[in-house]
């Protein structure tokens, strides 16, 4: 898969089907962060959630080069970047 194809597939997932299915990523990551915070006993932000999910994808890539892992990694990075941008405004 070419890099443009990976980025486009990530865009379609993050800005299309997954957002329709699960809602805005920042809302989903905020909920996940609250659940992880309760479990871990330490604050977990929506940006932390996106980065931890990116690390999960990196672990999967370490054991297998499936295209969807690279697509998801790009999507999580894009979500984290957007969340970080909103937080700095």
C-alpha positions as CSV (number, residue, x, y, z in Angstrom):
1,X,0.0,0.0,0.0
2,X,1.3,3.5,-0.9
3,X,1.5,6.2,1.9
4,X,-1.3,8.2,0.2
5,X,-3.5,5.2,0.2
6,X,-2.8,4.5,3.9
7,X,-3.5,8.2,4.8
8,X,-6.7,8.2,2.7
9,X,-7.9,5.0,4.3
10,X,-7.2,6.4,7.7
11,X,-9.1,9.6,6.8
12,X,-12.1,7.5,5.7
13,X,-12.1,5.6,8.9
14,X,-11.6,8.5,11.3
15,X,-13.8,11.0,9.5
16,X,-16.4,8.6,8.1
17,X,-17.5,5.2,9.0
18,X,-16.1,4.9,12.5
19,X,-17.3,8.4,13.5
20,X,-20.8,7.4,12.3
21,X,-20.6,4.1,14.2
22,X,-18.9,5.3,17.5
23,X,-19.2,9.1,17.6
24,X,-16.5,11.7,17.6
25,X,-13.1,10.3,18.5
26,X,-12.5,12.9,21.2
27,X,-15.7,11.9,22.9
28,X,-15.0,8.2,22.7
29,X,-11.4,8.8,23.9
30,X,-12.7,11.0,26.8
31,X,-14.9,8.1,28.0
32,X,-12.1,5.6,27.6
33,X,-9.8,7.9,29.5
34,X,-12.3,8.2,32.4
35,X,-12.6,4.4,32.5
36,X,-8.8,3.9,32.4
37,X,-8.4,6.6,35.0
38,X,-10.8,4.7,37.4
39,X,-9.0,1.4,36.7
40,X,-5.4,2.8,36.9
41,X,-6.0,5.4,39.6
42,X,-4.1,8.0,37.6
43,X,-5.4,10.6,35.1
44,X,-5.6,9.5,31.5
45,X,-6.5,12.2,29.0
46,X,-8.2,11.7,25.6
47,X,-4.8,12.4,23.9
48,X,-3.2,9.7,26.2
49,X,-5.8,7.3,25.0
50,X,-5.0,8.0,21.3
51,X,-1.3,7.6,21.9
52,X,-1.8,4.4,23.9
53,X,-3.9,3.0,21.1
54,X,-1.1,4.0,18.7
55,X,1.3,2.0,20.8
56,X,-1.0,-1.0,20.7
57,X,-0.9,-0.7,16.9
58,X,2.9,-0.5,16.9
59,X,3.0,-3.7,19.0
60,X,0.8,-5.4,16.4
61,X,3.0,-4.1,13.6
62,X,6.0,-5.6,15.4
63,X,4.5,-9.1,15.0
64,X,2.8,-8.7,11.6
65,X,2.6,-6.1,8.8
66,X,-1.1,-6.0,8.2
67,X,-2.2,-2.9,6.3
68,X,-5.1,-2.1,8.7
69,X,-2.6,-1.7,11.6
70,X,-0.7,1.0,9.7
71,X,-4.0,2.6,8.7
72,X,-5.2,2.6,12.3
73,X,-1.8,4.0,13.5
74,X,-2.2,6.9,11.2
75,X,-5.7,7.5,12.3
76,X,-4.8,7.5,16.0
77,X,-1.9,9.9,15.3
78,X,-4.3,12.2,13.5
79,X,-6.8,12.1,16.3
80,X,-4.1,12.8,18.9
81,X,-2.9,15.7,16.8
82,X,-6.3,17.2,16.6
83,X,-7.0,16.8,20.3
84,X,-3.6,18.4,21.1
85,X,-4.4,21.3,18.8
86,X,-7.8,21.9,20.5
87,X,-6.1,21.7,23.9
88,X,-3.6,24.4,23.0
89,X,-6.2,26.8,21.7
